[in-house]
Amino acid sequence: MERHSPILQLIALFLLPYLLSHNLANTTIDLKTDESSILAFKSHITNDSFDPTLRKNWTTKTSICNWIGVTCGSRHRRVIALNISNMGLEGTIPPHIGNLSLLVSLNITGNRFHGDLPEELALLRRLRVVDFSNNSFAGELPRTWFVNITDGLEELYLSYNNFNGTIPQEIGYLSNLRVLNVGGNLLGGQIPASILFQCSQLQELWLSDNSFSGTLPREIGNMTQLQKFYARNNSITGTIPQEIGHLSNLRILNVGYNNLSGQIPASTLSQCSQLQELRLYSNSFSGTLPREIGNMTQLQIFDAYNNSITGTIPQEIGYFSNLRVLDIGGNKLSGQIPASTLSQCSQLQELWLDSNSFSGTLPREIGNMTQLQKFVAASNNITGTIPQEIGHLSNLRVLYLGRNLLSGQIPASTLSQCSQLQELSLSSNNFYGTLPKEIGNMTQLQKFYAYNNSITGMVYVLLGIGTIW
């Protein structure tokens, strides 16, 4: 058996108290540095009238690890997280923030901090999550920060501030970035494909509500980990590139409110086998709804409102067994409403067909869509009467049929079976007769529009309704 020298054992016993006290002293010094850094942050808060908690709590009378919003590590008792979100604070971020050397998470969302981001943030080499969203920061995104900050950063939220300029090339150095949210700023230029797509781990990319222009880059197909892509409300032009079909993990694609055109590339999008939410609204898409759209079997939301889509609703749309929202209003669609097809979408809760050129009658099969909560078919050329089967829609809350060619008496006994109905619009049709008293049984009704018809009768049955036209 190996034996240790008594002399070595004595030396170890002699040095042990020194080593322990030395480590304790270093920890104390570092903790004091953390304390002074956060107190400096406190001194740069110029307005805390909404929530003065920090003013009273961040004092040297208590340990920093007990301060509100501060989390210390269990090993070194150093500050590893700072969360002062949604406290209505106003001020700037001082350079002292760079002294919190073990900081992993920094969250100041939902305040009114302003000014530029200090370059000292790049000193925080352990940062994994940064959330500066919903503040008033301005200026360009700091290039030096992305050059020097650790590549361990995983989540970066800078949305809804006043940042301007372009997305700097240096953001491509963040090789472990999973979430990048710069939506709601004043950023412009083209989407920097060759830069962003170096972030090979990126799962969520939020670019909405900016001024990005140019086309959707083909390199987007290289972002194979991408699950959510938001680019709504920009000035993006061109078509949806075929390469987007390579994104086998994509679940949400929102490119609404842009200047995209061409046909909806359903054969490409159907390759995104996990796609659940597709929003193409307020663009310039044309052509017909392609039959291949039925292959997108995981789709839950399809919103193509306000485009220039023509033709009829294809039968294949009935393959959407998971579809909850279908909005194809504001297009140039025509033909009859294919309720037998749509009723196969057994989970459908919202159906928006307004502002098209649909004709024919309201099909009786609409009564089979038992999950339907909103049915909007205003501003079409629909004729006939309201079918009795619509009374089977026990979950219906909104029914808008105004500005059509419907006729007959208002079937209040049928509509009153829709016990959850809150909004009913029958205006600008050809309804006639007296207003039936049974409509007073619709106790959940808040808005009722029936102007520009030939209806007569007593109004007192409607006195409980909030809005009557």
Sequence and secondary structure as in RCSB ss.txt:
>XXXX:A:sequence
MERHSPILQLIALFLLPYLLSHNLANTTIDLKTDESSILAFKSHITNDSFDPTLRKNWTTKTSICNWIGVTCGSR
HRRVIALNISNMGLEGTIPPHIGNLSLLVSLNITGNRFHGDLPEELALLRRLRVVDFSNNSFAGELPRTWFVNIT
DGLEELYLSYNNFNGTIPQEIGYLSNLRVLNVGGNLLGGQIPASILFQCSQLQELWLSDNSFSGTLPREIGNMTQ
LQKFYARNNSITGTIPQEIGHLSNLRILNVGYNNLSGQIPASTLSQCSQLQELRLYSNSFSGTLPREIGNMTQLQ
IFDAYNNSITGTIPQEIGYFSNLRVLDIGGNKLSGQIPASTLSQCSQLQELWLDSNSFSGTLPREIGNMTQLQKF
VAASNNITGTIPQEIGHLSNLRVLYLGRNLLSGQIPASTLSQCSQLQELSLSSNNFYGTLPKEIGNMTQLQKFYA
YNNSITGMVYVLLGIGTIW
>XXXX:A:secstr
     HHHHHHHHHHHHHHHHHHHHHHHHHHHHHHHHHHHHHHTEEE TT THHHHHSSTTS GGGSTTEEE TT
T  EEEEE TTS  EE   GGGGG TT  EEE  SSEEEE   GGGGG TT  EEE  SSEEEEE  HHHHHHS 
TT  EEE  SSEEEE   GGGGG TT  EEE  SSEEEEE  HHHHTT TT  EEE  SSEEEEE  GGGGG TT
  EEE  SSEEEE   GGGGG TT  EEE  SSEEEEE  HHHHTT TT  EEE  SSEEEEE  GGGGG TT  
EEE  SSEEEE   GGGGG TT  EEE  SSEEEEE  HHHHTT TT  EEE  SSEEEEE  GGGGG TT  EE
E  SSEEEE   GGGGG TT  EEE  SSEEEE   HHHHTT TT  EEE  SSEEEEE  GGGGG TT  EEE 
 SSEEES SGGGTT SEE 
